[in-house]
Amino acid sequence: MAGNEMVPVLMAFGVVSWLAICFFASTAILEYRVSRAEKLYLEPAASRSLPSDADIERLCDLTEPRRDPWVRAEPVPA
């Protein structure tokens, strides 16, 4: 009857082994997705040229204060 004593140990070993396999598989999948995203998005973005100062000023006019639609134009008394 020594075999029956080993059943809980074998079950625990199986559970721990299954968890380890799942961990390594999910880590490999995540690493693949991150490296694929880097290849698809970061490398083309790094090869593009940066906008000039004139382009930035044209896109974002720094002389005008920002007006959000929910901000009233008149100051609110304290």
mmCIF file of the N, C-alpha and C atoms, coordinates in Angstrom:
data_MODEL
# 
_entry.id   MODEL 
# 
loop_
_atom_site.group_PDB 
_atom_site.id 
_atom_site.type_symbol 
_atom_site.label_atom_id 
_atom_site.label_alt_id 
_atom_site.label_comp_id 
_atom_site.label_asym_id 
_atom_site.label_entity_id 
_atom_site.label_seq_id 
_atom_site.pdbx_PDB_ins_code 
_atom_site.Cartn_x 
_atom_site.Cartn_y 
_atom_site.Cartn_z 
_atom_site.occupancy 
_atom_site.B_iso_or_equiv 
_atom_site.pdbx_formal_charge 
_atom_site.auth_seq_id 
_atom_site.auth_comp_id 
_atom_site.auth_asym_id 
_atom_site.auth_atom_id 
_atom_site.pdbx_PDB_model_num 
ATOM 1   N N  . MET A 1 1  ? 0.810   -1.192 0.000   1.00 0.00 ? 1  MET A N  1 
ATOM 2   C CA . MET A 1 1  ? 0.000   0.000  0.000   1.00 0.00 ? 1  MET A CA 1 
ATOM 3   C C  . MET A 1 1  ? 0.860   1.267  0.000   1.00 0.00 ? 1  MET A C  1 
ATOM 4   N N  . ALA A 1 2  ? 2.095   1.139  -0.340  1.00 0.00 ? 2  ALA A N  1 
ATOM 5   C CA . ALA A 1 2  ? 2.966   2.311  -0.369  1.00 0.00 ? 2  ALA A CA 1 
ATOM 6   C C  . ALA A 1 2  ? 2.615   3.217  -1.539  1.00 0.00 ? 2  ALA A C  1 
ATOM 7   N N  . GLY A 1 3  ? 1.986   2.684  -2.572  1.00 0.00 ? 3  GLY A N  1 
ATOM 8   C CA . GLY A 1 3  ? 1.625   3.482  -3.732  1.00 0.00 ? 3  GLY A CA 1 
ATOM 9   C C  . GLY A 1 3  ? 0.566   4.517  -3.426  1.00 0.00 ? 3  GLY A C  1 
ATOM 10  N N  . ASN A 1 4  ? -0.366  4.211  -2.523  1.00 0.00 ? 4  ASN A N  1 
ATOM 11  C CA . ASN A 1 4  ? -1.428  5.152  -2.178  1.00 0.00 ? 4  ASN A CA 1 
ATOM 12  C C  . ASN A 1 4  ? -0.899  6.372  -1.443  1.00 0.00 ? 4  ASN A C  1 
ATOM 13  N N  . GLU A 1 5  ? 0.213   6.219  -0.754  1.00 0.00 ? 5  GLU A N  1 
ATOM 14  C CA . GLU A 1 5  ? 0.789   7.352  -0.025  1.00 0.00 ? 5  GLU A CA 1 
ATOM 15  C C  . GLU A 1 5  ? 1.409   8.368  -0.984  1.00 0.00 ? 5  GLU A C  1 
ATOM 16  N N  . MET A 1 6  ? 1.774   7.910  -2.170  1.00 0.00 ? 6  MET A N  1 
ATOM 17  C CA . MET A 1 6  ? 2.429   8.795  -3.133  1.00 0.00 ? 6  MET A CA 1 
ATOM 18  C C  . MET A 1 6  ? 1.435   9.575  -3.991  1.00 0.00 ? 6  MET A C  1 
ATOM 19  N N  . VAL A 1 7  ? 0.153   9.238  -3.932  1.00 0.00 ? 7  VAL A N  1 
ATOM 20  C CA . VAL A 1 7  ? -0.834  9.895  -4.791  1.00 0.00 ? 7  VAL A CA 1 
ATOM 21  C C  . VAL A 1 7  ? -0.901  11.399 -4.537  1.00 0.00 ? 7  VAL A C  1 
ATOM 22  N N  . PRO A 1 8  ? -0.984  11.875 -3.293  1.00 0.00 ? 8  PRO A N  1 
ATOM 23  C CA . PRO A 1 8  ? -1.007  13.338 -3.098  1.00 0.00 ? 8  PRO A CA 1 
ATOM 24  C C  . PRO A 1 8  ? 0.267   14.027 -3.588  1.00 0.00 ? 8  PRO A C  1 
ATOM 25  N N  . VAL A 1 9  ? 1.400   13.364 -3.411  1.00 0.00 ? 9  VAL A N  1 
ATOM 26  C CA . VAL A 1 9  ? 2.663   13.952 -3.861  1.00 0.00 ? 9  VAL A CA 1 
ATOM 27  C C  . VAL A 1 9  ? 2.682   14.042 -5.386  1.00 0.00 ? 9  VAL A C  1 
ATOM 28  N N  . LEU A 1 10 ? 2.227   12.988 -6.048  1.00 0.00 ? 10 LEU A N  1 
ATOM 29  C CA . LEU A 1 10 ? 2.192   13.010 -7.509  1.00 0.00 ? 10 LEU A CA 1 
ATOM 30  C C  . LEU A 1 10 ? 1.198   14.042 -8.030  1.00 0.00 ? 10 LEU A C  1 
ATOM 31  N N  . MET A 1 11 ? 0.071   14.181 -7.355  1.00 0.00 ? 11 MET A N  1 
ATOM 32  C CA . MET A 1 11 ? -0.907  15.195 -7.765  1.00 0.00 ? 11 MET A CA 1 
ATOM 33  C C  . MET A 1 11 ? -0.333  16.595 -7.594  1.00 0.00 ? 11 MET A C  1 
ATOM 34  N N  . ALA A 1 12 ? 0.338   16.843 -6.485  1.00 0.00 ? 12 ALA A N  1 
ATOM 35  C CA . ALA A 1 12 ? 0.953   18.153 -6.260  1.00 0.00 ? 12 ALA A CA 1 
ATOM 36  C C  . ALA A 1 12 ? 2.027   18.424 -7.308  1.00 0.00 ? 12 ALA A C  1 
ATOM 37  N N  . PHE A 1 13 ? 2.819   17.405 -7.613  1.00 0.00 ? 13 PHE A N  1 
ATOM 38  C CA . PHE A 1 13 ? 3.848   17.563 -8.643  1.00 0.00 ? 13 PHE A CA 1 
ATOM 39  C C  . PHE A 1 13 ? 3.215   17.878 -9.999  1.00 0.00 ? 13 PHE A C  1 
ATOM 40  N N  . GLY A 1 14 ? 2.119   17.217 -10.319 1.00 0.00 ? 14 GLY A N  1 
ATOM 41  C CA . GLY A 1 14 ? 1.429   17.479 -11.578 1.00 0.00 ? 14 GLY A CA 1 
ATOM 42  C C  . GLY A 1 14 ? 0.875   18.891 -11.648 1.00 0.00 ? 14 GLY A C  1 
ATOM 43  N N  . VAL A 1 15 ? 0.294   19.363 -10.544 1.00 0.00 ? 15 VAL A N  1 
ATOM 44  C CA . VAL A 1 15 ? -0.258  20.720 -10.517 1.00 0.00 ? 15 VAL A CA 1 
ATOM 45  C C  . VAL A 1 15 ? 0.852   21.753 -10.669 1.00 0.00 ? 15 VAL A C  1 
ATOM 46  N N  . VAL A 1 16 ? 1.947   21.566 -9.940  1.00 0.00 ? 16 VAL A N  1 
ATOM 47  C CA . VAL A 1 16 ? 3.063   22.515 -10.023 1.00 0.00 ? 16 VAL A CA 1 
ATOM 48  C C  . VAL A 1 16 ? 3.677   22.488 -11.424 1.00 0.00 ? 16 VAL A C  1 
ATOM 49  N N  . SER A 1 17 ? 3.792   21.301 -11.997 1.00 0.00 ? 17 SER A N  1 
ATOM 50  C CA . SER A 1 17 ? 4.340   21.204 -13.358 1.00 0.00 ? 17 SER A CA 1 
ATOM 51  C C  . SER A 1 17 ? 3.429   21.910 -14.359 1.00 0.00 ? 17 SER A C  1 
ATOM 52  N N  . TRP A 1 18 ? 2.127   21.725 -14.219 1.00 0.00 ? 18 TRP A N  1 
ATOM 53  C CA . TRP A 1 18 ? 1.173   22.371 -15.127 1.00 0.00 ? 18 TRP A CA 1 
ATOM 54  C C  . TRP A 1 18 ? 1.245   23.893 -14.996 1.00 0.00 ? 18 TRP A C  1 
ATOM 55  N N  . LEU A 1 19 ? 1.354   24.390 -13.768 1.00 0.00 ? 19 LEU A N  1 
ATOM 56  C CA . LEU A 1 19 ? 1.474   25.836 -13.568 1.00 0.00 ? 19 LEU A CA 1 
ATOM 57  C C  . LEU A 1 19 ? 2.765   26.372 -14.179 1.00 0.00 ? 19 LEU A C  1 
ATOM 58  N N  . ALA A 1 20 ? 3.852   25.614 -14.054 1.00 0.00 ? 20 ALA A N  1 
ATOM 59  C CA . ALA A 1 20 ? 5.122   26.053 -14.641 1.00 0.00 ? 20 ALA A CA 1 
ATOM 60  C C  . ALA A 1 20 ? 5.030   26.094 -16.163 1.00 0.00 ? 20 ALA A C  1 
ATOM 61  N N  . ILE A 1 21 ? 4.393   25.090 -16.755 1.00 0.00 ? 21 ILE A N  1 
ATOM 62  C CA . ILE A 1 21 ? 4.233   25.070 -18.213 1.00 0.00 ? 21 ILE A CA 1 
ATOM 63  C C  . ILE A 1 21 ? 3.392   26.261 -18.667 1.00 0.00 ? 21 ILE A C  1 
ATOM 64  N N  . CYS A 1 22 ? 2.307   26.542 -17.957 1.00 0.00 ? 22 CYS A N  1 
ATOM 65  C CA . CYS A 1 22 ? 1.457   27.687 -18.313 1.00 0.00 ? 22 CYS A CA 1 
ATOM 66  C C  . CYS A 1 22 ? 2.216   29.000 -18.182 1.00 0.00 ? 22 CYS A C  1 
ATOM 67  N N  . PHE A 1 23 ? 3.032   29.126 -17.130 1.00 0.00 ? 23 PHE A N  1 
ATOM 68  C CA . PHE A 1 23 ? 3.808   30.348 -16.928 1.00 0.00 ? 23 PHE A CA 1 
ATOM 69  C C  . PHE A 1 23 ? 4.788   30.564 -18.075 1.00 0.00 ? 23 PHE A C  1 
ATOM 70  N N  . PHE A 1 24 ? 5.534   29.520 -18.428 1.00 0.00 ? 24 PHE A N  1 
ATOM 71  C CA . PHE A 1 24 ? 6.523   29.673 -19.490 1.00 0.00 ? 24 PHE A CA 1 
ATOM 72  C C  . PHE A 1 24 ? 5.859   29.905 -20.842 1.00 0.00 ? 24 PHE A C  1 
ATOM 73  N N  . ALA A 1 25 ? 4.723   29.269 -21.084 1.00 0.00 ? 25 ALA A N  1 
ATOM 74  C CA . ALA A 1 25 ? 4.020   29.485 -22.353 1.00 0.00 ? 25 ALA A CA 1 
ATOM 75  C C  . ALA A 1 25 ? 3.498   30.915 -22.445 1.00 0.00 ? 25 ALA A C  1 
ATOM 76  N N  . SER A 1 26 ? 2.903   31.425 -21.365 1.00 0.00 ? 26 SER A N  1 
ATOM 77  C CA . SER A 1 26 ? 2.382   32.795 -21.406 1.00 0.00 ? 26 SER A CA 1 
ATOM 78  C C  . SER A 1 26 ? 3.515   33.811 -21.512 1.00 0.00 ? 26 SER A C  1 
ATOM 79  N N  . THR A 1 27 ? 4.650   33.533 -20.872 1.00 0.00 ? 27 THR A N  1 
ATOM 80  C CA . THR A 1 27 ? 5.801   34.429 -20.985 1.00 0.00 ? 27 THR A CA 1 
ATOM 81  C C  . THR A 1 27 ? 6.329   34.451 -22.417 1.00 0.00 ? 27 THR A C  1 
ATOM 82  N N  . ALA A 1 28 ? 6.388   33.288 -23.048 1.00 0.00 ? 28 ALA A N  1 
ATOM 83  C CA . ALA A 1 28 ? 6.865   33.230 -24.435 1.00 0.00 ? 28 ALA A CA 1 
ATOM 84  C C  . ALA A 1 28 ? 5.907   33.963 -25.370 1.00 0.00 ? 28 ALA A C  1 
ATOM 85  N N  . ILE A 1 29 ? 4.609   33.811 -25.155 1.00 0.00 ? 29 ILE A N  1 
ATOM 86  C CA . ILE A 1 29 ? 3.626   34.503 -25.992 1.00 0.00 ? 29 ILE A CA 1 
ATOM 87  C C  . ILE A 1 29 ? 3.739   36.009 -25.808 1.00 0.00 ? 29 ILE A C  1 
ATOM 88  N N  . LEU A 1 30 ? 3.879   36.456 -24.568 1.00 0.00 ? 30 LEU A N  1 
ATOM 89  C CA . LEU A 1 30 ? 4.011   37.886 -24.302 1.00 0.00 ? 30 LEU A CA 1 
ATOM 90  C C  . LEU A 1 30 ? 5.277   38.446 -24.931 1.00 0.00 ? 30 LEU A C  1 
ATOM 91  N N  . GLU A 1 31 ? 6.383   37.718 -24.819 1.00 0.00 ? 31 GLU A N  1 
ATOM 92  C CA . GLU A 1 31 ? 7.634   38.170 -25.418 1.00 0.00 ? 31 GLU A CA 1 
ATOM 93  C C  . GLU A 1 31 ? 7.502   38.266 -26.939 1.00 0.00 ? 31 GLU A C  1 
ATOM 94  N N  . TYR A 1 32 ? 6.819   37.318 -27.546 1.00 0.00 ? 32 TYR A N  1 
ATOM 95  C CA . TYR A 1 32 ? 6.599   37.359 -28.996 1.00 0.00 ? 32 TYR A CA 1 
ATOM 96  C C  . TYR A 1 32 ? 5.767   38.576 -29.382 1.00 0.00 ? 32 TYR A C  1 
ATOM 97  N N  . ARG A 1 33 ? 4.710   38.845 -28.628 1.00 0.00 ? 33 ARG A N  1 
ATOM 98  C CA . ARG A 1 33 ? 3.845   39.979 -28.966 1.00 0.00 ? 33 ARG A CA 1 
ATOM 99  C C  . ARG A 1 33 ? 4.575   41.304 -28.790 1.00 0.00 ? 33 ARG A C  1 
ATOM 100 N N  . VAL A 1 34 ? 5.394   41.430 -27.747 1.00 0.00 ? 34 VAL A N  1 
ATOM 101 C CA . VAL A 1 34 ? 6.133   42.677 -27.525 1.00 0.00 ? 34 VAL A CA 1 
ATOM 102 C C  . VAL A 1 34 ? 7.166   42.884 -28.630 1.00 0.00 ? 34 VAL A C  1 
ATOM 103 N N  . SER A 1 35 ? 7.900   41.830 -28.969 1.00 0.00 ? 35 SER A N  1 
ATOM 104 C CA . SER A 1 35 ? 8.913   41.989 -30.017 1.00 0.00 ? 35 SER A CA 1 
ATOM 105 C C  . SER A 1 35 ? 8.258   42.270 -31.369 1.00 0.00 ? 35 SER A C  1 
ATOM 106 N N  . ARG A 1 36 ? 7.090   41.691 -31.623 1.00 0.00 ? 36 ARG A N  1 
ATOM 107 C CA . ARG A 1 36 ? 6.367   41.961 -32.872 1.00 0.00 ? 36 ARG A CA 1 
ATOM 108 C C  . ARG A 1 36 ? 5.881   43.410 -32.909 1.00 0.00 ? 36 ARG A C  1 
ATOM 109 N N  . ALA A 1 37 ? 5.395   43.908 -31.767 1.00 0.00 ? 37 ALA A N  1 
ATOM 110 C CA . ALA A 1 37 ? 4.950   45.300 -31.706 1.00 0.00 ? 37 ALA A CA 1 
ATOM 111 C C  . ALA A 1 37 ? 6.122   46.255 -31.906 1.00 0.00 ? 37 ALA A C  1 
ATOM 112 N N  . GLU A 1 38 ? 7.264   45.917 -31.327 1.00 0.00 ? 38 GLU A N  1 
ATOM 113 C CA . GLU A 1 38 ? 8.438   46.762 -31.535 1.00 0.00 ? 38 GLU A CA 1 
ATOM 114 C C  . GLU A 1 38 ? 8.811   46.805 -33.011 1.00 0.00 ? 38 GLU A C  1 
ATOM 115 N N  . LYS A 1 39 ? 8.768   45.660 -33.661 1.00 0.00 ? 39 LYS A N  1 
ATOM 116 C CA . LYS A 1 39 ? 9.139   45.612 -35.073 1.00 0.00 ? 39 LYS A CA 1 
ATOM 117 C C  . LYS A 1 39 ? 8.140   46.380 -35.931 1.00 0.00 ? 39 LYS A C  1 
ATOM 118 N N  . LEU A 1 40 ? 6.856   46.276 -35.600 1.00 0.00 ? 40 LEU A N  1 
ATOM 119 C CA . LEU A 1 40 ? 5.835   46.907 -36.429 1.00 0.00 ? 40 LEU A CA 1 
ATOM 120 C C  . LEU A 1 40 ? 5.733   48.414 -36.217 1.00 0.00 ? 40 LEU A C  1 
ATOM 121 N N  . TYR A 1 41 ? 5.942   48.879 -34.999 1.00 0.00 ? 41 TYR A N  1 
ATOM 122 C CA . TYR A 1 41 ? 5.660   50.281 -34.684 1.00 0.00 ? 41 TYR A CA 1 
ATOM 123 C C  . TYR A 1 41 ? 6.897   51.111 -34.369 1.00 0.00 ? 41 TYR A C  1 
ATOM 124 N N  . LEU A 1 42 ? 7.825   50.578 -33.615 1.00 0.00 ? 42 LEU A N  1 
ATOM 125 C CA . LEU A 1 42 ? 8.936   51.408 -33.164 1.00 0.00 ? 42 LEU A CA 1 
ATOM 126 C C  . LEU A 1 42 ? 9.984   51.628 -34.244 1.00 0.00 ? 42 LEU A C  1 
ATOM 127 N N  . GLU A 1 43 ? 10.309  50.598 -35.008 1.00 0.00 ? 43 GLU A N  1 
ATOM 128 C CA . GLU A 1 43 ? 11.336  50.771 -36.032 1.00 0.00 ? 43 GLU A CA 1 
ATOM 129 C C  . GLU A 1 43 ? 10.910  51.750 -37.126 1.00 0.00 ? 43 GLU A C  1 
ATOM 130 N N  . PRO A 1 44 ? 9.682   51.665 -37.663 1.00 0.00 ? 44 PRO A N  1 
ATOM 131 C CA . PRO A 1 44 ? 9.279   52.687 -38.652 1.00 0.00 ? 44 PRO A CA 1 
ATOM 132 C C  . PRO A 1 44 ? 9.194   54.086 -38.045 1.00 0.00 ? 44 PRO A C  1 
ATOM 133 N N  . ALA A 1 45 ? 8.795   54.178 -36.782 1.00 0.00 ? 45 ALA A N  1 
ATOM 134 C CA . ALA A 1 45 ? 8.703   55.496 -36.151 1.00 0.00 ? 45 ALA A CA 1 
ATOM 135 C C  . ALA A 1 45 ? 10.085  56.104 -35.966 1.00 0.00 ? 45 ALA A C  1 
ATOM 136 N N  . ALA A 1 46 ? 11.085  55.288 -35.697 1.00 0.00 ? 46 ALA A N  1 
ATOM 137 C CA . ALA A 1 46 ? 12.438  55.805 -35.502 1.00 0.00 ? 46 ALA A CA 1 
ATOM 138 C C  . ALA A 1 46 ? 13.054  56.265 -36.818 1.00 0.00 ? 46 ALA A C  1 
ATOM 139 N N  . SER A 1 47 ? 12.612  55.712 -37.925 1.00 0.00 ? 47 SER A N  1 
ATOM 140 C CA . SER A 1 47 ? 13.205  56.091 -39.203 1.00 0.00 ? 47 SER A CA 1 
ATOM 141 C C  . SER A 1 47 ? 12.609  57.381 -39.757 1.00 0.00 ? 47 SER A C  1 
ATOM 142 N N  . ARG A 1 48 ? 11.457  57.803 -39.247 1.00 0.00 ? 48 ARG A N  1 
ATOM 143 C CA . ARG A 1 48 ? 10.849  59.053 -39.724 1.00 0.00 ? 48 ARG A CA 1 
ATOM 144 C C  . ARG A 1 48 ? 11.623  60.255 -39.193 1.00 0.00 ? 48 ARG A C  1 
ATOM 145 N N  . SER A 1 49 ? 11.618  61.333 -39.967 1.00 0.00 ? 49 SER A N  1 
ATOM 146 C CA . SER A 1 49 ? 12.317  62.533 -39.524 1.00 0.00 ? 49 SER A CA 1 
ATOM 147 C C  . SER A 1 49 ? 11.443  63.309 -38.536 1.00 0.00 ? 49 SER A C  1 
ATOM 148 N N  . LEU A 1 50 ? 12.091  64.048 -37.667 1.00 0.00 ? 50 LEU A N  1 
ATOM 149 C CA . LEU A 1 50 ? 11.375  64.850 -36.677 1.00 0.00 ? 50 LEU A CA 1 
ATOM 150 C C  . LEU A 1 50 ? 10.839  66.118 -37.326 1.00 0.00 ? 50 LEU A C  1 
ATOM 151 N N  . PRO A 1 51 ? 9.708   66.635 -36.851 1.00 0.00 ? 51 PRO A N  1 
ATOM 152 C CA . PRO A 1 51 ? 9.189   67.883 -37.427 1.00 0.00 ? 51 PRO A CA 1 
ATOM 153 C C  . PRO A 1 51 ? 10.082  69.063 -37.050 1.00 0.00 ? 51 PRO A C  1 
ATOM 154 N N  . SER A 1 52 ? 10.109  70.047 -37.908 1.00 0.00 ? 52 SER A N  1 
ATOM 155 C CA . SER A 1 52 ? 10.917  71.237 -37.635 1.00 0.00 ? 52 SER A CA 1 
ATOM 156 C C  . SER A 1 52 ? 10.205  72.122 -36.612 1.00 0.00 ? 52 SER A C  1 
ATOM 157 N N  . ASP A 1 53 ? 10.920  73.114 -36.104 1.00 0.00 ? 53 ASP A N  1 
ATOM 158 C CA . ASP A 1 53 ? 10.323  74.045 -35.144 1.00 0.00 ? 53 ASP A CA 1 
ATOM 159 C C  . ASP A 1 53 ? 9.164   74.815 -35.771 1.00 0.00 ? 53 ASP A C  1 
ATOM 160 N N  . ALA A 1 54 ? 9.289   75.163 -37.044 1.00 0.00 ? 54 ALA A N  1 
ATOM 161 C CA . ALA A 1 54 ? 8.206   75.883 -37.722 1.00 0.00 ? 54 ALA A CA 1 
ATOM 162 C C  . ALA A 1 54 ? 6.955   75.011 -37.828 1.00 0.00 ? 54 ALA A C  1 
ATOM 163 N N  . ASP A 1 55 ? 7.143   73.726 -38.087 1.00 0.00 ? 55 ASP A N  1 
ATOM 164 C CA . ASP A 1 55 ? 5.993   72.819 -38.143 1.00 0.00 ? 55 ASP A CA 1 
ATOM 165 C C  . ASP A 1 55 ? 5.298   72.729 -36.790 1.00 0.00 ? 55 ASP A C  1 
ATOM 166 N N  . ILE A 1 56 ? 6.089   72.655 -35.734 1.00 0.00 ? 56 ILE A N  1 
ATOM 167 C CA . ILE A 1 56 ? 5.505   72.553 -34.394 1.00 0.00 ? 56 ILE A CA 1 
ATOM 168 C C  . ILE A 1 56 ? 4.750   73.828 -34.049 1.00 0.00 ? 56 ILE A C  1 
ATOM 169 N N  . GLU A 1 57 ? 5.340   74.991 -34.358 1.00 0.00 ? 57 GLU A N  1 
ATOM 170 C CA . GLU A 1 57 ? 4.657   76.253 -34.062 1.00 0.00 ? 57 GLU A CA 1 
ATOM 171 C C  . GLU A 1 57 ? 3.390   76.413 -34.894 1.00 0.00 ? 57 GLU A C  1 
ATOM 172 N N  . ARG A 1 58 ? 3.400   75.931 -36.122 1.00 0.00 ? 58 ARG A N  1 
ATOM 173 C CA . ARG A 1 58 ? 2.211   76.012 -36.953 1.00 0.00 ? 58 ARG A CA 1 
ATOM 174 C C  . ARG A 1 58 ? 1.114   75.092 -36.408 1.00 0.00 ? 58 ARG A C  1 
ATOM 175 N N  . LEU A 1 59 ? 1.493   73.907 -35.952 1.00 0.00 ? 59 LEU A N  1 
ATOM 176 C CA . LEU A 1 59 ? 0.497   72.973 -35.426 1.00 0.00 ? 59 LEU A CA 1 
ATOM 177 C C  . LEU A 1 59 ? -0.052  73.405 -34.072 1.00 0.00 ? 59 LEU A C  1 
ATOM 178 N N  . CYS A 1 60 ? 0.784   74.023 -33.274 1.00 0.00 ? 60 CYS A N  1 
ATOM 179 C CA . CYS A 1 60 ? 0.389   74.382 -31.913 1.00 0.00 ? 60 CYS A CA 1 
ATOM 180 C C  . CYS A 1 60 ? 0.790   75.836 -31.689 1.00 0.00 ? 60 CYS A C  1 
ATOM 181 N N  . ASP A 1 61 ? -0.100  76.759 -31.987 1.00 0.00 ? 61 ASP A N  1 
ATOM 182 C CA . ASP A 1 61 ? 0.203   78.182 -31.877 1.00 0.00 ? 61 ASP A CA 1 
ATOM 183 C C  . ASP A 1 61 ? 0.353   78.539 -30.407 1.00 0.00 ? 61 ASP A C  1 
ATOM 184 N N  . LEU A 1 62 ? 1.576   78.858 -30.013 1.00 0.00 ? 62 LEU A N  1 
ATOM 185 C CA . LEU A 1 62 ? 1.866   79.112 -28.601 1.00 0.00 ? 62 LEU A CA 1 
ATOM 186 C C  . LEU A 1 62 ? 1.505   80.526 -28.179 1.00 0.00 ? 62 LEU A C  1 
ATOM 187 N N  . THR A 1 63 ? 1.144   81.408 -29.142 1.00 0.00 ? 63 THR A N  1 
ATOM 188 C CA . THR A 1 63 ? 0.808   82.781 -28.768 1.00 0.00 ? 63 THR A CA 1 
ATOM 189 C C  . THR A 1 63 ? -0.613  82.893 -28.239 1.00 0.00 ? 63 THR A C  1 
ATOM 190 N N  . GLU A 1 64 ? -1.483  81.950 -28.573 1.00 0.00 ? 64 GLU A N  1 
ATOM 191 C CA . GLU A 1 64 ? -2.871  81.989 -28.115 1.00 0.00 ? 64 GLU A CA 1 
ATOM 192 C C  . GLU A 1 64 ? -3.040  81.107 -26.882 1.00 0.00 ? 64 GLU A C  1 
ATOM 193 N N  . PRO A 1 65 ? -3.735  81.614 -25.873 1.00 0.00 ? 65 PRO A N  1 
ATOM 194 C CA . PRO A 1 65 ? -3.991  80.748 -24.716 1.00 0.00 ? 65 PRO A CA 1 
ATOM 195 C C  . PRO A 1 65 ? -4.950  79.630 -25.104 1.00 0.00 ? 65 PRO A C  1 
ATOM 196 N N  . ARG A 1 66 ? -4.802  78.547 -24.454 1.00 0.00 ? 66 ARG A N  1 
ATOM 197 C CA . ARG A 1 66 ? -5.655  77.397 -24.759 1.00 0.00 ? 66 ARG A CA 1 
ATOM 198 C C  . ARG A 1 66 ? -7.046  77.629 -24.195 1.00 0.00 ? 66 ARG A C  1 
ATOM 199 N N  . ARG A 1 67 ? -8.037  77.382 -25.017 1.00 0.00 ? 67 ARG A N  1 
ATOM 200 C CA . ARG A 1 67 ? -9.428  77.537 -24.591 1.00 0.00 ? 67 ARG A CA 1 
ATOM 201 C C  . ARG A 1 67 ? -10.119 76.190 -24.710 1.00 0.00 ? 67 ARG A C  1 
ATOM 202 N N  . ASP A 1 68 ? -10.367 75.592 -23.596 1.00 0.00 ? 68 ASP A N  1 
ATOM 203 C CA . ASP A 1 68 ? -11.140 74.358 -23.603 1.00 0.00 ? 68 ASP A CA 1 
ATOM 204 C C  . ASP A 1 68 ? -12.612 74.720 -23.645 1.00 0.00 ? 68 ASP A C  1 
ATOM 205 N N  . PRO A 1 69 ? -13.446 73.905 -24.268 1.00 0.00 ? 69 PRO A N  1 
ATOM 206 C CA . PRO A 1 69 ? -14.864 74.265 -24.403 1.00 0.00 ? 69 PRO A CA 1 
ATOM 207 C C  . PRO A 1 69 ? -15.589 74.389 -23.072 1.00 0.00 ? 69 PRO A C  1 
ATOM 208 N N  . TRP A 1 70 ? -15.117 73.728 -22.044 1.00 0.00 ? 70 TRP A N  1 
ATOM 209 C CA . TRP A 1 70 ? -15.808 73.776 -20.758 1.00 0.00 ? 70 TRP A CA 1 
ATOM 210 C C  . TRP A 1 70 ? -15.279 74.884 -19.850 1.00 0.00 ? 70 TRP A C  1 
ATOM 211 N N  . VAL A 1 71 ? -14.256 75.643 -20.305 1.00 0.00 ? 71 VAL A N  1 
ATOM 212 C CA . VAL A 1 71 ? -13.699 76.731 -19.508 1.00 0.00 ? 71 VAL A CA 1 
ATOM 213 C C  . VAL A 1 71 ? -14.347 78.032 -19.959 1.00 0.00 ? 71 VAL A C  1 
ATOM 214 N N  . ARG A 1 72 ? -14.897 78.781 -18.996 1.00 0.00 ? 72 ARG A N  1 
ATOM 215 C CA . ARG A 1 72 ? -15.524 80.062 -19.344 1.00 0.00 ? 72 ARG A CA 1 
ATOM 216 C C  . ARG A 1 72 ? -14.454 81.097 -19.651 1.00 0.00 ? 72 ARG A C  1 
ATOM 217 N N  . ALA A 1 73 ? -14.785 82.040 -20.548 1.00 0.00 ? 73 ALA A N  1 
ATOM 218 C CA . ALA A 1 73 ? -13.811 83.040 -20.975 1.00 0.00 ? 73 ALA A CA 1 
ATOM 219 C C  . ALA A 1 73 ? -13.551 84.073 -19.889 1.00 0.00 ? 73 ALA A C  1 
ATOM 220 N N  . GLU A 1 74 ? -14.577 84.423 -19.109 1.00 0.00 ? 74 GLU A N  1 
ATOM 221 C CA . GLU A 1 74 ? -14.385 85.453 -18.082 1.00 0.00 ? 74 GLU A CA 1 
ATOM 222 C C  . GLU A 1 74 ? -13.839 84.811 -16.799 1.00 0.00 ? 74 GLU A C  1 
ATOM 223 N N  . PRO A 1 75 ? -12.986 85.550 -16.088 1.00 0.00 ? 75 PRO A N  1 
ATOM 224 C CA . PRO A 1 75 ? -12.445 84.998 -14.837 1.00 0.00 ? 75 PRO A CA 1 
ATOM 225 C C  . PRO A 1 75 ? -13.541 84.883 -13.771 1.00 0.00 ? 75 PRO A C  1 
ATOM 226 N N  . VAL A 1 76 ? -13.420 83.888 -12.958 1.00 0.00 ? 76 VAL A N  1 
ATOM 227 C CA . VAL A 1 76 ? -14.387 83.660 -11.880 1.00 0.00 ? 76 VAL A CA 1 
ATOM 228 C C  . VAL A 1 76 ? -13.849 84.322 -10.623 1.00 0.00 ? 76 VAL A C  1 
ATOM 229 N N  . PRO A 1 77 ? -14.647 85.189 -9.951  1.00 0.00 ? 77 PRO A N  1 
ATOM 230 C CA . PRO A 1 77 ? -14.142 85.822 -8.719  1.00 0.00 ? 77 PRO A CA 1 
ATOM 231 C C  . PRO A 1 77 ? -13.932 84.782 -7.621  1.00 0.00 ? 77 PRO A C  1 
ATOM 232 N N  . ALA A 1 78 ? -12.902 85.011 -6.838  1.00 0.00 ? 78 ALA A N  1 
ATOM 233 C CA . ALA A 1 78 ? -12.562 84.055 -5.773  1.00 0.00 ? 78 ALA A CA 1 
ATOM 234 C C  . ALA A 1 78 ? -13.509 84.171 -4.598  1.00 0.00 ? 78 ALA A C  1 
# 
